[in-house]
Amino acid sequence: MNIKETINSKINLQLNTHFLKIIDFSDHHKNHYDNGSRGATSHITLIVVSKDFQNMSKIQRERKIHKILENEIRDNLHSIRLKLYTPDEYD
């Protein structure tokens, strides 16, 4: 399973996900750092829409995603941008 499939799987298993999109912009940063140990996907934007984010602050939402993706952030990703919404906020 590649990193995007792993991220998709983990988030969908741990959140009541209404919408999930992973945007890979690693190709914009090819020479940005030594990516020998990280692999091809290093920079992503993650858009997650979930009812689970209701009554959570932006920081709480980000912490939740960081906890879910702790290993992927540590081992594979150099940069992760988070756009986290409730269904009402996303509409």
GUDOVEX-376088 format. One line per field, with one value per atom (N, C-alpha, C, O): y, z, x. Coordinates in steps of 0.001 Angstrom, whole numbers, plus 500000, padded with zeros to 6 digits. Layout:
REM residues N
Y = c(Y; ...) .
Z = c(Z; ...) .
X = c(X; ...) .
//
This chain:
REM residues 91
Y = c(498828; 500000; 501240; 501335; 502196; 503405; 504403; 504178; 505480; 506439; 507058; 507256; 507362; 507962; 506961; 507340; 505702; 504670; 504474; 504282; 504523; 504378; 505528; 505308; 506745; 507926; 507826; 508051; 507492; 507357; 506315; 506563; 505179; 504094; 504488; 504286; 505046; 505404; 506453; 506336; 507468; 508525; 507996; 508292; 507222; 506686; 505692; 505560; 504999; 504071; 504781; 504286; 505934; 506584; 507812; 508355; 508252; 509395; 509059; 508227; 509708; 509624; 510615; 511763; 510169; 511044; 511261; 510313; 512527; 512934; 513122; 512834; 513612; 513861; 513833; 514325; 513253; 513197; 513335; 512627; 514255; 514428; 514631; 515416; 513914; 514034; 514643; 514063; 515803; 516478; 516381; 516902; 515720; 515503; 516588; 516657; 517429; 518461; 518266; 519229; 517016; 516660; 517053; 517405; 516991; 517306; 518762; 519088; 519632; 521036; 521202; 522282; 520143; 520221; 519135; 518696; 518704; 517603; 517810; 516872; 519014; 519280; 520055; 520624; 520067; 520842; 520252; 520991; 518948; 518254; 516890; 516481; 516202; 514849; 513881; 513545; 513435; 512562; 511080; 510258; 510728; 509341; 508386; 507266; 508797; 507900; 508052; 507238; 509065; 509339; 508766; 508421; 508654; 508157; 509280; 510444; 508923; 509881; 510905; 512057; 510525; 511451; 512078; 511400; 513375; 514061; 515305; 515719; 515910; 517140; 516942; 516689; 517060; 516874; 517954; 518560; 518165; 518907; 517888; 517092; 517923; 516981; 517759; 518607; 517461; 518072; 516991; 515958; 517245; 516271; 516985; 518021; 516416; 516909; 515797; 514680; 516122; 515098; 515703; 516797; 514978; 515377; 515339; 516021; 514542; 514431; 515747; 515909; 516675; 517958; 518969; 520047; 518620; 519538; 519762; 518836; 521011; 521424; 521256; 521175; 521204; 521136; 522407; 522905; 522914; 524060; 523593; 522396; 524550; 524228; 523424; 522451; 523840; 523145; 521717; 520798; 521520; 520173; 519269; 518093; 519819; 519059; 518645; 517490; 519600; 519315; 518278; 517390; 518392; 517403; 516010; 515020; 515937; 514643; 514002; 512814; 514783; 514268; 513898; 512863; 514735; 514428; 513128; 512358; 512881; 511644; 510430; 509400; 510569; 509475; 509147; 507979; 510185; 510011; 510175; 510523; 509927; 510127; 509451; 510086; 508189; 507446; 507966; 508084; 508277; 508759; 510135; 510407; 510982; 512307; 512165; 512832; 511322; 511133; 510483; 510906; 509460; 508628; 508987; 508692; 509618; 509800; 511238; 511617; 512024; 513343; 514440; 514488; 515301; 516470; 517651; 518488; 517705; 518800; 518282; 517534; 518690; 518344; 519601; 520198; 519982; 521113; 520538; 519649; 521043; 520492; 521507; 522661; 521057; 521829; 520935; 519967; 521275; 520394; 521103; 522188; 520488; 521130; 520177; 518958; 520750; 520001; 520054; 520878; 519202; 519264; 520638; 521125; 521256; 522579; 523634; 524486; 523581; 524538; 524336; 525301; 523104; 522802; 523226; 523646; 523110; 523501; 524995; 525550) .
Z = c(500000; 500000; 500000; 500817; 499082; 499058; 500120; 500765; 500295; 501371; 501229; 502232; 500013; 499825; 500187; 500788; 499829; 500194; 501705; 502283; 502343; 503799; 504494; 505431; 504044; 504622; 504447; 505392; 503251; 502963; 503882; 504466; 504002; 504824; 506297; 506934; 506834; 508257; 508605; 509621; 507775; 508070; 507965; 508819; 506931; 506785; 507880; 508226; 508426; 509524; 510853; 511692; 511045; 512357; 512420; 513500; 511273; 511250; 510446; 509540; 510787; 510003; 508851; 508944; 507781; 506699; 505676; 505136; 505430; 504409; 503063; 502009; 503114; 501909; 502303; 503366; 501439; 501684; 500350; 499390; 500304; 499095; 499500; 500397; 498827; 499045; 497786; 496704; 497930; 496804; 497001; 497972; 496084; 496148; 495333; 494114; 496006; 495297; 495502; 495513; 495664; 495869; 494679; 494851; 493484; 492294; 492273; 491563; 493031; 493130; 494038; 494094; 494749; 495752; 495547; 496513; 494339; 494048; 494640; 495176; 494549; 495015; 496331; 496718; 497002; 498229; 499410; 500283; 499439; 500540; 500048; 498931; 500886; 500534; 500761; 501902; 499686; 499818; 499717; 499502; 499864; 499728; 500662; 500264; 501893; 502856; 502912; 503544; 502272; 502414; 501298; 501546; 500117; 499018; 498144; 498343; 497166; 496158; 496678; 496244; 497589; 498115; 499392; 500406; 499337; 500474; 500906; 502060; 499991; 500262; 499829; 498656; 500784; 500443; 501087; 502097; 500461; 501081; 501317; 500438; 502501; 502889; 503191; 504083; 502441; 502682; 503273; 502651; 504483; 505160; 505637; 506298; 505292; 505764; 506607; 506133; 507867; 508784; 509845; 510350; 510174; 511278; 512610; 513565; 512659; 513893; 514279; 515427; 513356; 513644; 514298; 514710; 514393; 515039; 516489; 517188; 516918; 518282; 518594; 519762; 517569; 517765; 517193; 516147; 517886; 517366; 516222; 516005; 515512; 514417; 514939; 514316; 516074; 516685; 517076; 516859; 517643; 518022; 516797; 516843; 515715; 514473; 513952; 513582; 513927; 513431; 514294; 513778; 515597; 516500; 516253; 516308; 515983; 515711; 514458; 514461; 513400; 512166; 512386; 511904; 513108; 513391; 514184; 513959; 515095; 515878; 514982; 515080; 514110; 513202; 512262; 511981; 511781; 510784; 511371; 510660; 512648; 513355; 512651; 512428; 512305; 511671; 510274; 509896; 509507; 508143; 508137; 507299; 509067; 509163; 509565; 509000; 510514; 510988; 509932; 509731; 509262; 508399; 506914; 506205; 506429; 504989; 504523; 503466; 505287; 504800; 505305; 506483; 504410; 504757; 505076; 505923; 504381; 504570; 504404; 503473; 505321; 505214; 505525; 506592; 504587; 504769; 505041; 504325; 506067; 506460; 506246; 506664; 505596; 505425; 505968; 505325; 507157; 507908; 508177; 508758; 507755; 507819; 508337; 508215; 508911; 509139; 507814; 506958; 507624; 506383; 506160; 505029; 507203; 507069; 506631; 505800; 507180; 506810; 505360; 504659; 504921; 503577; 502508; 501414; 502838; 501878; 501726; 500967) .
X = c(500854; 500000; 500904; 501819; 500650; 501459; 500977; 499953; 501700; 501414; 500018; 499332; 499596; 498261; 497162; 496157; 497342; 496366; 496327; 495257; 497492; 497568; 496856; 496089; 497102; 496451; 494945; 494189; 494511; 493088; 492444; 491390; 493069; 492551; 492463; 491430; 493536; 493565; 492522; 491836; 492400; 491435; 490007; 489172; 489727; 488370; 488007; 486833; 488986; 488715; 488469; 487717; 489101; 489049; 488151; 487914; 487652; 486745; 485496; 485529; 484417; 483190; 483352; 482918; 483970; 484392; 483281; 482711; 482995; 482023; 482727; 482160; 483975; 484779; 486247; 486626; 487065; 488508; 489221; 488916; 490171; 490980; 492429; 492736; 493308; 494745; 495343; 495253; 495948; 496583; 498089; 498636; 498737; 500182; 500881; 500721; 501652; 502406; 503908; 504675; 504312; 505716; 506590; 507756; 506028; 506817; 507288; 508240; 506644; 507062; 508275; 508864; 508653; 509723; 510772; 511397; 510972; 511892; 513284; 513874; 513806; 515163; 515178; 516199; 514048; 513882; 514655; 515111; 514802; 515470; 515923; 515606; 516659; 517106; 515957; 515639; 515339; 514170; 514515; 513623; 515762; 516173; 515456; 515139; 515193; 514569; 513055; 512382; 512510; 511084; 510221; 509065; 510720; 509912; 509402; 509750; 508565; 508126; 507124; 507155; 506243; 505242; 505771; 505937; 506033; 506634; 505870; 505971; 505102; 504367; 502913; 502636; 501989; 500577; 499714; 500073; 498570; 497481; 496382; 496053; 495827; 494796; 493518; 493491; 492468; 491156; 490267; 490021; 489791; 488939; 487679; 487747; 486539; 485251; 484646; 484438; 484369; 483871; 482963; 483216; 481907; 481035; 481783; 481409; 482832; 483618; 484291; 484706; 484404; 485050; 484109; 484539; 482828; 481882; 482296; 482708; 482176; 482522; 484005; 484386; 484840; 486285; 486910; 486491; 487904; 488647; 489553; 489741; 490097; 491015; 492211; 492638; 492735; 493886; 493521; 494311; 492347; 491913; 491772; 492132; 491250; 491109; 492482; 492697; 493403; 494749; 495453; 496130; 495294; 495903; 495339; 496068; 494052; 493414; 494023; 494347; 494177; 494771; 496234; 496694; 496958; 498366; 498497; 499431; 497581; 497609; 497320; 497988; 496317; 495961; 497119; 497388; 497800; 498867; 500268; 501210; 500393; 501661; 502841; 503872; 502702; 503802; 504109; 505275; 503074; 503269; 503950; 504810; 503560; 504182; 505644; 506511; 505916; 507283; 508174; 509312; 507659; 508502; 508485; 509447; 507413; 507274; 507089; 507594; 506385; 505989; 506907; 507261; 507276; 508076; 507156; 507471; 506009; 505066; 503643; 503344; 502771; 501352; 500538; 500675; 499703; 498797; 497417; 496957; 496763; 495477; 494359; 494454; 493317; 492095; 490984; 490578; 490500; 489614; 488292; 488270; 487194; 485886; 484816; 484937; 483777; 482547; 481775; 482099; 480771; 479988; 479347; 479319; 478840; 478220; 479227; 478913; 480427; 481477; 481910; 482216; 481934; 482397; 481390; 481768; 480123; 479077; 479098; 478303) .
//
